[in-house]
Amino acid sequence: MLKGSRISMSNNLSKIIFSLFVLSGFCGLLYQIVWLRMAFASFGVITPVLSVVVSVFMFGLSLGSWIGGKWSEKWRQKTKSSPIFLYAISEFIIGVGAILTPLLFHIGQSQLISIGGTDSAKYLLLSALVIAGSLILWCTCMGMTYPSMIEFLGEIDHENKSSFSFLYLANVIGAMLGALTTALVFIELIGLYNSLKMAAIGNLFIAIVSSCLGYKYNRISRPNNVKNIGKPSAIANTLYYNELLVFSILFITGFCSMAMEVVWVRAFTPTLSTTIYSFAFILAMYLFATWVGSYLYRKHIRGNRVYPLESLLAVSIIVSIFPLVITDPRLGSIIIPMRFLISLIGITIGIFLFCTLLGYMTPLLIDQYSLGSSLRAGKVYAVNIIGCILGPLFAGYVLLPIVGIKLAFVTLSLPFVILFLFSSKILFTFGRKDLLCAMSGIMLSYYRFFTVSVMRI
């Protein structure tokens, strides 16, 4: 193949890369669950340990996405090799790190034995540092997988501007399978350490396959005039080219979605029996709905009928408050025996609609902003993940203690109203249906605010 030649990705290559990212997403969620269980065993079953593991995991993804975006575009220039080799190296390091993490936890635990109780400030600080030091490198490598593969796909198909959503869909499918099977199947059948070894073999397999692809496609590179296609125009006055607005939407959606997940667990635990069952149910529904939204977006791309983002922003106002409205206890008060069923259906529908919308909107935004650029995709995805990090911390330590569960729902729906109003000043393209959706969502928010704060319902 000639250097810089125009080619497109074959169906077989597409299936291989899609499968690699499904497996990668599966291993990533398995690691998160197993590492959390191991951290509990080493440093105590306490909330700070949970917060640190989740925060370090998400921070590593954000950092890796940003670093990977910078490195991927320079990789061929510096190394004269395909950027998929950077992806292979990242997967190899993740696999090695999975095996080393239990050892690092054990060393850290042995050093902290003499400090005192797990509730002391010194122990909490030092254990947090041990956990962060044990996980940050592997999690950063996980974040680097997106931009490195996006850069490779850009070399394979110069005109492909939706590579992020392609990889995002595959990764979400793998994450959903990992979340559903790790705790219920693999840990119970083969244990924590063997589960880690199994996933590590998966990462090493990914590294080998991607290295083989690198040798096969090593002579292909992206022409300079193609690499610069799609850079934001300084005079473009549309949503997709307004960097501030794109970053704001992705940060707020990441922040609010993860904050809402914390609120959902607290709010729906009485209906779903226990916190563990509530968390498992909500996580599974969150990932499944995200997969549905991503799948619909990819399907609509192929049919050239993607929903306008301005319409999605209008609908987001309704679906953000919908879980609280549809689980209003008065809806099940007429038929008492049906109250549990009605509440369960309401919870499912409410969470599903919101997460499906975000599963559609997130890859749409990143595709339209990055236009196949690994640097811009890595940067904007990092912003989304930063929102995912800060959201749960804000909900758990600030919002819920101050305003309570019901007002927390209303509070977290308000940023979507602000997004709609702010973006309307830039787009000026909202139709009557969009305005109707937005006004309906605003009315629902005010209705719930009034019933919660005034009538105490």
C-alpha positions in Angstrom: 0.0 0.0 0.0 1.3 3.4 -0.9 2.0 5.9 1.8 -0.8 8.4 2.2 -3.1 6.4 -0.2 -6.9 6.7 0.2 -8.3 3.5 1.5 -11.3 2.5 3.6 -11.6 0.1 6.5 -12.7 -3.4 5.4 -15.5 -5.2 7.2 -13.1 -7.8 8.6 -10.8 -5.1 10.1 -13.9 -3.3 11.4 -15.1 -6.4 13.2 -11.6 -7.1 14.7 -11.2 -3.6 16.1 -14.8 -3.6 17.4 -14.2 -6.9 19.1 -10.9 -5.7 20.6 -12.7 -2.7 22.2 -15.6 -4.9 23.5 -13.0 -7.1 25.2 -11.1 -4.0 26.5 -14.3 -2.6 28.0 -15.1 -5.9 29.6 -11.6 -6.1 31.2 -11.8 -2.5 32.4 -15.0 -3.0 34.3 -13.8 -6.3 35.7 -10.7 -4.5 37.0 -12.7 -1.8 38.7 -14.9 -4.2 40.5 -12.1 -6.6 41.5 -9.8 -3.8 42.6 -12.5 -2.3 44.7 -13.1 -5.7 46.5 -9.3 -6.0 47.0 -9.0 -2.5 48.3 -11.8 -3.2 50.8 -10.0 -6.3 52.0 -6.7 -4.5 52.4 -7.7 -1.1 53.7 -11.2 -1.6 55.2 -14.8 -1.6 54.0 -15.3 2.2 54.3 -16.7 4.9 52.1 -13.4 6.7 51.6 -11.9 3.6 50.0 -14.8 3.4 47.5 -14.5 7.1 46.7 -10.7 6.8 46.1 -10.9 3.8 43.9 -13.7 5.2 41.7 -12.0 8.7 41.6 -8.6 7.4 40.7 -10.1 5.1 38.0 -11.9 8.0 36.4 -9.0 10.5 36.8 -6.7 8.0 35.1 -9.1 7.7 32.2 -9.3 11.5 31.9 -5.5 11.9 32.2 -4.9 9.1 29.7 -7.4 10.5 27.2 -5.6 13.9 27.3 -2.1 12.5 27.1 -3.1 9.9 24.5 -4.6 12.7 22.3 -1.3 14.6 22.4 1.0 11.6 21.8 -1.1 9.8 19.1 -0.8 12.5 16.5 3.0 12.7 17.1 3.6 9.0 17.4 4.3 8.2 13.7 6.5 11.3 13.3 8.6 10.3 16.4 8.7 6.5 16.0 8.0 6.0 12.3 5.4 3.3 13.2 1.7 3.0 13.3 -0.2 4.6 16.2 -1.8 1.2 16.9 1.5 0.2 18.5 0.8 2.9 21.1 -2.6 1.2 21.7 -0.8 -2.2 21.9 1.7 -0.9 24.5 -1.1 0.6 26.6 -3.0 -2.7 26.6 0.2 -4.6 27.5 0.9 -2.3 30.4 -2.8 -2.7 31.6 -2.4 -6.4 31.6 0.8 -6.3 33.6 -0.7 -3.8 36.0 -3.6 -6.1 36.7 -1.2 -8.7 38.0 0.9 -6.3 40.0 -2.0 -4.4 41.7 -2.7 -7.1 44.4 1.0 -7.1 45.3 1.1 -3.3 45.6 -2.0 -3.4 47.8 -0.4 -6.0 50.0 2.9 -4.0 50.4 0.9 -0.9 51.2 -1.3 -2.7 53.7 1.8 -4.2 55.5 3.3 -0.7 55.8 0.1 0.8 57.2 -0.5 -1.8 59.9 1.3 0.1 62.6 -0.5 3.4 62.0 -3.7 2.7 63.8 -7.4 2.4 63.1 -8.8 2.7 59.6 -10.9 5.7 60.7 -7.9 7.9 61.7 -7.1 10.8 59.4 -3.5 9.7 58.9 -4.5 6.2 57.9 -7.2 7.5 55.5 -4.7 9.8 53.8 -1.9 7.3 53.5 -4.2 4.5 52.3 -5.6 6.9 49.7 -2.1 7.6 48.5 -1.3 3.8 48.3 -4.4 3.1 46.3 -3.8 6.0 44.0 -0.2 5.0 43.5 -1.2 1.4 42.8 -3.8 2.2 40.2 -3.0 5.5 38.4 -0.6 4.2 35.8 -2.9 1.3 34.6 -6.0 3.6 34.6 -4.1 6.2 32.6 -3.2 3.6 30.0 -6.9 2.7 29.8 -7.6 6.3 28.9 -5.0 6.3 26.2 -6.7 3.5 24.2 -9.4 5.8 22.6 -7.1 8.4 21.0 -4.5 6.0 19.9 -7.0 3.8 18.1 -8.8 6.9 16.7 -5.5 8.0 15.1 -5.0 4.5 13.6 -8.5 4.5 12.2 -7.9 8.0 10.7 -4.9 6.5 8.8 -7.0 3.6 7.6 -9.9 5.7 6.5 -9.1 9.3 5.9 -12.8 10.3 5.6 -14.0 8.6 8.7 -15.2 11.4 11.1 -17.2 9.2 13.5 -14.5 6.8 14.8 -15.1 7.8 18.5 -18.7 6.7 18.5 -17.7 3.4 16.8 -15.2 2.7 19.6 -17.5 4.1 22.3 -20.3 1.7 21.3 -18.0 -1.3 21.5 -16.5 -0.2 24.8 -19.9 0.3 26.4 -21.0 -3.2 25.3 -17.9 -4.7 26.9 -18.4 -2.6 30.1 -22.0 -3.7 30.4 -21.0 -7.4 30.0 -18.2 -6.9 32.5 -20.5 -5.3 35.1 -23.1 -8.0 34.7 -20.8 -11.0 34.9 -17.9 -10.1 37.1 -19.6 -10.0 40.5 -22.3 -12.6 39.8 -20.2 -15.1 37.8 -16.5 -14.9 37.7 -15.7 -13.8 41.2 -18.0 -16.5 42.6 -16.7 -19.2 40.3 -12.9 -18.6 40.0 -12.2 -15.9 42.7 -10.7 -12.5 42.7 -7.1 -13.3 41.6 -8.1 -15.7 38.9 -10.5 -13.1 37.6 -7.7 -10.7 37.3 -5.5 -13.2 35.6 -8.3 -14.0 33.1 -8.7 -10.3 32.3 -4.9 -9.8 32.1 -4.7 -12.5 29.5 -7.5 -10.6 27.6 -5.4 -7.4 27.6 -2.3 -9.3 26.5 -4.3 -10.9 23.7 -5.5 -7.4 22.6 -1.8 -6.3 22.6 -0.7 -9.2 20.4 -3.6 -8.8 17.8 -3.2 -5.0 17.6 0.6 -5.4 17.1 -0.1 -7.7 14.2 -2.4 -5.1 12.7 0.3 -2.6 13.2 2.8 -4.5 11.2 0.3 -5.1 8.5 -0.7 -1.4 8.2 2.6 0.1 9.2 3.2 1.9 5.9 0.0 3.8 5.9 0.0 7.4 7.2 -2.5 10.2 7.2 -1.6 13.0 4.8 -0.9 16.4 6.3 -3.7 18.1 4.5 -6.1 15.5 5.8 -5.0 15.7 9.4 -6.0 19.4 9.6 -9.5 18.8 8.2 -12.2 19.7 10.6 -10.3 22.2 12.8 -12.8 24.6 14.4 -13.2 27.8 12.5 -12.9 31.1 14.4 -15.9 32.5 12.6 -18.1 29.5 12.6 -21.2 30.2 14.7 -22.7 26.8 15.1 -22.9 24.5 18.1 -20.4 21.9 16.9 -17.7 24.5 16.3 -18.2 26.5 19.5 -15.6 24.9 21.8 -16.8 26.5 25.0 -20.4 25.2 24.5 -19.3 21.7 23.5 -17.0 21.5 26.5 -19.7 22.8 28.7 -22.3 20.3 27.5 -20.0 17.4 27.9 -18.8 18.5 31.3 -22.3 19.1 32.6 -23.7 15.9 31.2 -20.9 13.9 32.8 -21.2 15.8 36.1 -25.0 15.5 36.4 -25.2 11.9 35.2 -22.8 10.6 37.7 -24.2 12.8 40.5 -27.7 11.5 39.6 -26.4 7.9 39.9 -25.5 8.6 43.5 -28.9 10.2 44.1 -30.7 7.4 42.4 -29.0 4.8 44.7 -30.0 6.8 47.8 -33.6 7.5 46.5 -34.5 4.1 45.2 -32.9 1.8 47.8 -36.2 1.6 49.8 -37.9 0.2 46.7 -35.0 -2.0 45.6 -34.5 -3.6 49.1 -30.7 -2.9 49.8 -28.0 -0.5 48.7 -26.1 -3.3 47.0 -29.1 -4.4 44.9 -29.9 -0.8 44.2 -26.4 0.0 43.0 -26.2 -3.1 40.9 -29.6 -2.5 39.3 -28.9 1.1 38.5 -25.4 0.4 37.1 -26.7 -2.3 34.8 -29.6 -0.1 33.6 -27.1 2.8 33.2 -24.8 0.8 31.0 -27.6 -0.9 29.0 -29.3 2.4 28.3 -26.0 4.0 27.3 -25.5 1.1 24.9 -29.0 1.6 23.4 -28.3 5.3 22.9 -24.9 4.7 21.3 -26.4 2.0 19.1 -29.2 4.3 17.9 -26.7 7.0 17.1 -24.5 4.7 15.0 -27.6 3.4 13.2 -28.7 7.0 12.5 -25.3 7.9 11.2 -25.5 5.1 8.6 -29.0 6.3 7.6 -27.9 9.9 7.6 -30.7 10.9 9.9 -29.1 11.9 13.2 -31.3 13.9 15.6 -30.4 17.6 15.9 -28.5 18.3 19.1 -30.7 21.2 19.8 -33.7 18.9 20.0 -31.8 16.5 22.3 -30.9 19.4 24.6 -34.6 20.3 24.8 -35.6 16.7 25.6 -32.9 16.5 28.3 -34.7 18.9 30.5 -37.7 16.5 30.7 -35.8 13.2 31.1 -33.5 14.7 33.8 -36.5 15.3 36.1 -38.5 12.3 34.9 -37.2 9.7 37.4 -38.5 11.8 40.3 -41.9 12.6 38.7 -42.7 9.1 37.5 -41.9 7.7 41.0 -44.2 10.1 42.8 -45.8 8.0 45.6 -49.3 9.3 44.7 -49.1 7.4 41.4 -49.3 4.1 43.3 -51.6 5.2 46.1 -54.8 4.2 44.4 -53.9 0.5 44.2 -51.7 -0.2 47.2 -50.6 -3.8 46.2 -49.4 -2.3 42.9 -47.3 0.4 44.5 -44.0 -1.6 44.4 -44.6 -2.6 40.7 -45.5 0.9 39.7 -42.4 2.3 41.5 -40.1 -0.3 39.9 -41.5 0.4 36.4 -41.1 4.1 37.0 -37.5 3.8 38.2 -36.6 1.7 35.2 -38.3 4.0 32.6 -36.9 7.1 34.2 -33.3 6.0 34.3 -33.5 4.3 30.9 -34.7 7.4 29.1 -32.1 9.7 30.7 -29.2 7.4 30.1 -30.3 6.6 26.5 -30.3 10.3 25.7 -26.8 10.8 27.1 -25.6 7.6 25.3 -26.8 9.2 22.1 -25.6 12.7 22.8 -22.1 12.1 24.1 -20.7 10.3 21.0 -22.5 12.6 18.7 -20.9 15.7 20.3 -17.4 14.1 20.4 -17.7 12.9 16.8 -18.9 16.3 15.6 -16.2 18.2 17.5 -13.2 15.9 16.9 -14.0 15.0 13.2 -11.6 12.1 13.4 -8.8 14.0 15.2 -7.3 12.0 18.0 -6.0 15.1 19.7 -9.4 16.8 19.9 -11.2 13.6 20.7 -8.8 12.9 23.6 -9.1 16.5 24.9 -12.9 16.7 24.8 -13.5 13.2 26.2 -11.1 14.1 29.1 -13.4 17.0 29.9 -16.4 14.7 30.0 -14.6 12.3 32.4 -13.6 15.2 34.7 -17.3 15.9 35.1 -17.9 12.3 35.9 -15.3 12.5 38.6 -16.6 15.6 40.3 -20.3 14.8 40.0 -20.4 11.9 42.6 -18.2 13.8 45.0 -20.5 16.8 44.8 -23.7 14.7 45.2 -22.4 12.6 48.1 -20.6 15.2 50.1 -22.4 18.5 49.3 -25.8 18.2 47.6 -27.5 15.3 49.5 -26.4 16.4 53.0 -27.6 20.0 52.4 -30.8 19.7 50.3 -31.9 16.0 50.6 -32.9 13.5 48.0 -35.9 15.1 46.3 -34.5 18.6 46.0 -31.2 17.0 44.7 -33.2 15.7 41.7 -34.6 19.2 41.0 -31.2 20.8 41.5 -29.5 18.5 39.0 -32.1 19.1 36.4 -31.5 22.9 36.4 -28.1 22.7 34.5 -30.0 21.3 31.5 -32.3 24.2 31.5 -29.3 26.5 31.6 -27.6 24.6 28.7 -30.8 24.9 26.6 -31.0 28.7 27.2 -27.3 29.2 26.7 -27.1 27.2 23.5 -30.3 28.9 22.1 -28.3 32.2 22.0 -25.8 30.5 19.7 -27.9 28.4 17.5 -31.2 30.3 17.0 -32.5 27.1 15.4 -34.9 25.7 18.0 -38.3 24.8 16.6 -41.7 24.7 18.2 -41.3 21.1 19.3 -38.0 21.9 21.0 -39.5 24.9 22.8 -42.5 22.8 23.9 -40.2 20.1 25.3 -38.1 22.6 27.1 -41.1 24.4 28.6 -42.6 21.1 29.7 -39.3 20.1 31.4 -39.1 23.5 33.1 -42.7 23.3 34.3 -42.1 19.8 35.7 -39.0 21.0 37.5 -40.9 23.9 39.1 -43.8 21.6 39.9 -41.5 19.2 41.8 -39.7 22.1 43.5 -43.0 23.4 44.7 -44.3 20.1 45.9 -41.1 19.1 47.6 -40.2 22.4 49.3 -43.6 23.8 50.0 -46.0 20.8 50.3 -43.3 18.4 51.5 -44.4 15.6 49.1 
